[in-house]
Every structure is written in C-alpha cells, then in structure tokens.
C-alpha cells in the first residue's frame, strides 16, 4: 500500500535574506512563508504525513504556526543539522516506517501548486526519482579569474577581475525546483552512502549513486525566496495565486 511522506526543510539560517526573522516565519500578504506550502500538502489526498525540519531558533514558532493553521498532517517537527543534507536525513529518520515514497520540499518555496506535487508523485511512481523544473531562459556565461587581462577603469575604480571564458549552451539546461520525489529506500541508502559529500539538492545524491532522475515540467512561480528582492516578487505572486 502506498504511503507518502513530505519532508519540508525549514532549518536554514536565511543569511542572504538579511532579515532578523527566520525565513519560514516572514509574512507574505499576512501569511508566513512556510504555511503556504504546508497548506497545499495538507489538502492533497495523496499525502499521508508531513515532517517539518526546523532549527533551534524557529522551532517553537513553527510548532505554534502548525497548530494555529491546523496543519493536521504534520506528525513531527524535528531539528535540522549543520548542512541541508543533514536536515533531510533527520527528516528521513523521523518518517513513518510505512513510507515508500518521500517528497522533499524547501520551506522557502511558498508557491508550489497542487498540480506540481501531483505531477512529481506520478513520475516518481513510474521511475523512482523525479524533480520539477523549468528550462533556463537567461544567457549563461562561464567566467574565470583574470590572469594578465588588462583591467578597465570606470569612475576611478579598477574592474575586470573576472573574464568570460565561454557562453554555455542552455538548450539542455533546466533550473531544478522542489518538491523532489524519491522512492524512500533509494534516498535513504544514497544519503547514508554519500552523507559526507556536499550537495545543493537531494537529486544530486542519487545522481552520485548512479540512479537516473526524471525531470517534470513545473511553473516559474514556484520560486525559492533567498534574497530581499525575492520577497518583492513573492508579494506579487501571492496576489496571483489566491
């Protein structure tokens, strides 16, 4: 029988956001960032339980929010670790033993839709691992530190410390998002095998393990809030997704 657990990672320190309030607790149009995605997962019939990974600074606040907004599928709120993968691993240890499919979601992505979640679940059931994403639109440049390159002078300042090495072909490049879906046993084994290797997302662990990961077409509104500018964009998106 299928049992699906969602691990929502909300343990980061949000240093790039430059805000004294923990990122998951910052409000967008009067609602905390974390609650947006939790409400989506809570309403989906496919989801059996939610595990929230918090940090020591926001743990009690997260508990209060979960109770206030009646997110009844949250079964445990656990503390994260030093790195993102440590936090995810703590979430994996807290899962119900019956879990056979796990979704891992960034607590800083408030605008995940029910369609994205359902599409990831369907693809994960077929292939064992799936990631939502969107094609890269911007022109990408690979740069290197200048060596012997003549710097240019602009407004009294010397610039040109970095030099373009090449323009990267973007035709097969996609920007990965979350929630990322996995067969629970695959992700657990991969994280235990490569727990000492730094990765930026969970799919990267399976890639190192040699396990194919499917890409699922997603939505550009499923942004990750990282910088102060992202909060401005999020305010606009929140008005569109009501």
C-alpha positions as CSV (number, residue, x, y, z in Angstrom):
1,X,0.0,0.0,0.0
2,X,1.3,3.5,-0.9
3,X,2.3,5.8,1.9
4,X,3.7,9.2,1.0
5,X,5.6,11.5,3.4
6,X,6.6,15.1,2.7
7,X,9.7,16.5,4.4
8,X,9.6,20.3,4.5
9,X,13.1,21.7,5.2
10,X,12.8,25.0,7.2
11,X,16.1,24.8,9.1
12,X,18.2,27.2,7.2
13,X,19.6,30.4,8.7
14,X,18.5,32.7,5.8
15,X,21.7,34.7,5.9
16,X,21.3,36.0,2.3
17,X,17.8,37.3,3.1
18,X,19.3,39.8,5.6
19,X,16.3,39.6,7.9
20,X,16.2,39.1,11.7
21,X,13.1,37.0,11.3
22,X,13.7,33.3,10.3
23,X,12.7,33.0,6.6
24,X,9.9,30.5,7.1
25,X,8.2,32.9,9.5
26,X,8.4,36.0,7.3
27,X,4.9,37.0,6.2
28,X,3.8,37.5,2.6
29,X,0.5,39.2,2.4
30,X,-0.1,38.5,6.1
31,X,0.7,34.7,5.9
32,X,4.0,33.1,6.9
33,X,6.1,31.7,4.0
34,X,6.1,28.2,5.5
35,X,2.3,28.0,5.7
36,X,1.7,28.5,2.0
37,X,3.3,25.1,1.1
38,X,2.2,23.3,4.2
39,X,-1.5,24.1,3.3
40,X,-1.0,22.7,-0.2
41,X,0.5,19.4,1.1
42,X,-2.1,19.2,3.9
43,X,-5.1,19.3,1.4
44,X,-3.7,16.8,-1.0
45,X,-5.3,13.3,-0.5
46,X,-2.2,11.6,-1.8
47,X,-0.1,12.9,1.2
48,X,-0.2,10.8,4.3
49,X,2.1,12.8,6.6
50,X,4.3,15.9,6.8
51,X,7.6,16.2,8.6
52,X,8.9,19.7,9.2
53,X,12.6,20.2,9.9
54,X,13.2,23.4,11.9
55,X,16.2,24.9,13.7
56,X,16.7,25.9,17.3
57,X,15.7,29.5,16.7
58,X,12.4,28.9,15.0
59,X,11.3,25.5,16.4
60,X,8.7,26.8,18.9
61,X,7.4,29.4,16.4
62,X,6.9,26.6,13.8
63,X,5.0,24.5,16.3
64,X,2.7,27.4,17.1
65,X,2.1,28.1,13.4
66,X,1.3,24.5,12.6
67,X,-1.3,24.4,15.5
68,X,-2.7,27.8,14.5
69,X,-3.3,27.0,10.9
70,X,-4.4,23.5,11.7
71,X,-1.9,21.6,9.5
72,X,-3.0,18.3,10.9
73,X,-0.9,16.1,8.6
74,X,2.3,17.4,10.3
75,X,3.2,14.4,12.5
76,X,6.6,15.6,13.7
77,X,8.7,18.7,13.8
78,X,12.4,17.8,14.2
79,X,15.6,19.8,14.4
80,X,17.9,20.1,11.4
81,X,21.6,19.6,11.1
82,X,24.6,21.7,10.1
83,X,24.0,21.2,6.3
84,X,20.9,20.8,4.3
85,X,21.5,17.1,3.7
86,X,21.9,16.6,7.4
87,X,18.5,18.2,7.9
88,X,16.9,16.0,5.3
89,X,18.5,12.9,6.8
90,X,17.0,13.9,10.2
91,X,13.6,14.1,8.4
92,X,14.1,10.7,6.9
93,X,14.8,9.1,10.3
94,X,11.5,10.7,11.5
95,X,9.4,9.2,8.7
96,X,6.7,6.7,9.4
97,X,8.2,3.2,8.7
98,X,5.4,2.6,6.1
99,X,6.7,5.4,3.9
100,X,7.6,4.1,0.5
101,X,7.6,7.5,-1.4
102,X,9.1,10.7,0.0
103,X,8.9,14.3,-1.2
104,X,11.5,16.8,-0.1
105,X,10.5,20.4,-0.3
106,X,12.2,23.7,0.5
107,X,10.3,25.6,3.2
108,X,11.3,28.8,1.3
109,X,9.2,27.9,-1.8
110,X,5.7,29.1,-0.8
111,X,4.0,28.8,-4.2
112,X,4.2,25.2,-5.1
113,X,0.9,24.1,-6.7
114,X,-1.2,21.0,-6.2
115,X,-0.5,20.2,-9.9
116,X,3.3,20.3,-9.4
117,X,3.0,18.0,-6.4
118,X,0.7,15.6,-8.2
119,X,2.9,15.5,-11.3
120,X,6.0,14.8,-9.3
121,X,4.2,12.0,-7.4
122,X,3.0,10.4,-10.7
123,X,6.5,10.5,-12.2
124,X,8.2,9.2,-9.1
125,X,5.8,6.2,-9.0
126,X,6.9,5.4,-12.6
127,X,10.7,6.0,-12.3
128,X,11.7,6.1,-8.7
129,X,13.0,9.7,-8.7
130,X,11.6,12.9,-10.1
131,X,12.5,16.6,-10.0
132,X,10.3,19.6,-11.0
133,X,12.0,22.3,-13.0
134,X,11.8,24.9,-15.7
135,X,14.1,25.5,-18.8
136,X,16.8,28.1,-18.2
137,X,15.9,31.3,-20.1
138,X,18.9,33.5,-19.4
139,X,22.2,33.6,-21.3
140,X,24.8,31.8,-19.2
141,X,28.5,32.8,-19.1
142,X,31.2,30.7,-17.6
143,X,33.8,33.0,-16.1
144,X,37.3,32.7,-14.8
145,X,39.6,35.0,-12.7
146,X,41.6,37.3,-14.9
147,X,45.3,36.5,-15.5
148,X,47.2,39.0,-17.5
149,X,43.9,40.6,-18.6
150,X,44.1,44.4,-18.8
151,X,41.6,45.8,-16.3
152,X,39.4,48.7,-17.4
153,X,38.9,51.8,-15.4
154,X,35.5,53.1,-14.6
155,X,34.6,56.0,-12.3
156,X,38.0,55.8,-10.7
157,X,37.7,52.1,-9.9
158,X,39.5,49.2,-11.5
159,X,37.1,46.5,-12.8
160,X,37.5,43.4,-14.9
161,X,38.7,40.9,-12.2
162,X,36.5,38.2,-13.8
163,X,36.7,37.3,-17.5
164,X,34.2,35.4,-19.6
165,X,35.6,32.1,-20.6
166,X,32.7,30.9,-22.7
167,X,29.0,31.1,-23.3
168,X,27.3,28.0,-22.1
169,X,24.8,26.2,-24.3
170,X,21.5,26.4,-22.4
171,X,19.4,24.2,-24.7
172,X,19.5,21.3,-22.3
173,X,19.8,23.2,-19.0
174,X,16.9,23.3,-16.5
175,X,16.5,25.0,-13.2
176,X,15.6,22.5,-10.5
177,X,12.9,23.1,-8.0
178,X,11.1,21.2,-5.2
179,X,9.3,19.1,-4.1
180,X,11.6,16.4,-5.4
181,X,10.2,12.9,-5.2
182,X,12.0,9.6,-4.5
183,X,11.4,6.1,-3.6
184,X,12.1,6.3,0.2
185,X,14.6,3.4,0.2
186,X,16.6,4.8,-2.6
187,X,17.0,8.2,-1.0
188,X,17.8,6.8,2.4
189,X,20.5,4.5,1.1
190,X,22.0,7.2,-1.1
191,X,22.2,9.7,1.8
192,X,23.8,7.2,4.1
193,X,26.4,6.3,1.4
194,X,27.2,9.9,0.5
195,X,26.5,11.8,3.7
196,X,29.9,13.4,3.7
197,X,29.6,14.9,0.3
198,X,28.1,18.4,0.0
199,X,25.1,18.7,-2.4
200,X,22.7,21.5,-3.2
201,X,19.7,19.3,-3.7
202,X,18.5,15.8,-2.9
203,X,18.5,14.6,-6.5
204,X,22.3,15.3,-6.6
205,X,22.8,12.5,-4.1
206,X,21.0,10.0,-6.3
207,X,22.9,11.2,-9.3
208,X,26.2,10.4,-7.5
209,X,24.7,7.0,-6.7
210,X,24.2,6.5,-10.5
211,X,20.4,6.5,-10.2
212,X,18.5,8.2,-13.1
213,X,16.3,11.2,-12.1
214,X,13.4,12.3,-14.2
215,X,12.6,16.0,-14.9
216,X,9.0,17.2,-14.6
217,X,7.9,20.4,-16.2
218,X,7.0,22.9,-13.5
219,X,5.9,26.5,-13.0
220,X,8.1,29.7,-12.9
221,X,6.0,30.9,-9.9
222,X,7.5,28.1,-7.8
223,X,10.3,30.4,-6.7
224,X,12.7,29.9,-3.8
225,X,12.9,33.0,-1.6
226,X,16.6,33.7,-1.0
227,X,17.3,37.4,-1.2
228,X,15.4,40.6,-0.2
229,X,14.4,41.1,-3.9
230,X,12.7,37.7,-3.9
231,X,10.3,39.0,-1.2
232,X,9.1,41.7,-3.6
233,X,8.4,39.2,-6.3
234,X,6.7,36.9,-3.8
235,X,4.3,39.6,-2.8
236,X,3.2,40.0,-6.5
237,X,2.9,36.2,-7.0
238,X,0.8,35.8,-3.8
239,X,-1.8,38.1,-5.3
240,X,-1.9,35.9,-8.5
241,X,-2.2,32.5,-6.8
242,X,-5.1,33.3,-4.4
